[in-house]
Amino acid sequence: MKTGYVYIIECSDGSYYTGVTSNPQKRLYEHQIGLIKGYTKNKCPVKMIWISNKMDIISVIENEKRVKGWRREKKEALINGEYEILPELFKAYWEKKI
């Protein structure tokens, strides 16, 4: 069974990029040298600031999609290990929209 990780890197402009990989060290290196085309290509240097636990590939893809859709505030709670406030951030966001 294939496994992998969801990761968040911080780009040189302070923005976050969320991706998936089976090898976090290799993927960080690929971002650093500009090998990964797309969002991070011209935002180097980058630094890895969060990596999930290893999980099956289906869970990796599902979680990456979920995290990519989060606002910065919620991503920062994840990065800082403030898991208990994630539901509250979700609730506060939707209450503002209503």
matplotlib code that plots the C-alpha trace (Angstrom):
import matplotlib.pyplot as plt

x = [0.0, 1.3, 1.8, 2.7, 2.5, 0.8, 3.1, 3.1, 6.0, 6.4, 7.6, 10.0, 7.0, 5.4, 2.7, 2.0, 2.0, 0.3, 1.3, 1.8, 4.9, 6.2, 9.6, 9.5, 13.3, 13.5, 10.4, 11.8, 15.0, 13.1, 11.2, 14.4, 16.1, 13.1, 12.4, 8.7, 6.9, 4.0, 3.3, 6.7, 8.9, 9.7, 9.1, 12.4, 13.9, 11.1, 11.1, 9.1, 7.0, 4.6, 4.4, 1.6, 1.9, 2.4, -0.9, -2.3, -2.4, -6.2, -6.1, -3.1, -5.0, -8.2, -6.3, -4.3, -7.5, -9.0, -6.0, -5.6, -9.1, -8.3, -7.7, -4.3, -5.6, -6.7, -3.4, -1.4, -3.4, -2.5, 1.2, 1.3, -0.4, -3.5, -5.8, -8.4, -9.2, -9.6, -13.4, -13.9, -12.2, -14.4, -17.5, -16.5, -15.8, -19.3, -21.1, -19.5, -20.8, -24.4]
y = [0.0, 3.4, 5.9, 9.6, 12.9, 16.2, 19.1, 22.9, 25.0, 28.7, 30.7, 33.6, 36.0, 34.6, 32.6, 29.0, 26.1, 22.8, 19.6, 15.9, 13.7, 10.3, 11.8, 15.2, 15.8, 15.2, 17.3, 20.3, 20.0, 20.0, 23.1, 24.8, 24.4, 25.3, 21.9, 22.0, 24.1, 26.2, 28.3, 27.9, 28.2, 31.9, 32.1, 30.5, 30.0, 28.0, 26.1, 23.1, 24.2, 21.3, 17.6, 15.2, 11.7, 9.0, 7.8, 5.8, 7.6, 8.1, 9.8, 11.9, 13.2, 13.9, 15.7, 17.8, 19.0, 19.8, 21.8, 23.6, 25.0, 26.4, 30.1, 31.1, 31.4, 27.8, 26.6, 28.4, 26.7, 23.3, 24.3, 25.4, 22.2, 24.1, 21.3, 22.1, 25.5, 24.1, 23.4, 26.9, 28.6, 26.7, 27.7, 31.3, 31.5, 30.2, 32.4, 35.4, 34.2, 33.9]
z = [0.0, -0.9, 1.9, 2.1, 3.9, 3.6, 4.1, 4.4, 3.4, 3.9, 0.9, 0.9, 0.6, 3.7, 1.9, 2.5, 0.0, 0.8, -1.0, -0.8, -1.0, -0.1, 0.8, 2.7, 2.6, -1.1, -1.8, 0.1, -1.8, -5.1, -4.1, -3.0, -6.3, -8.3, -9.7, -8.8, -11.3, -10.2, -7.1, -5.4, -8.4, -7.9, -4.1, -2.9, -0.5, 1.2, 4.5, 5.6, 8.6, 9.0, 8.0, 8.8, 10.1, 7.5, 6.1, 3.2, -0.1, -0.2, 3.2, 2.0, -1.0, 1.0, 3.7, 1.2, -0.4, 2.9, 4.2, 0.9, 1.3, 4.8, 5.5, 6.8, 10.4, 10.4, 8.8, 11.4, 14.2, 12.6, 12.2, 15.9, 17.1, 18.3, 17.2, 19.8, 18.2, 14.6, 15.1, 16.6, 13.7, 11.3, 13.2, 13.5, 9.7, 8.8, 11.3, 9.6, 6.3, 7.4]

ax = plt.figure().add_subplot(projection="3d")
ax.plot(x, y, z, "-o")
ax.set_aspect("equal")
plt.show()
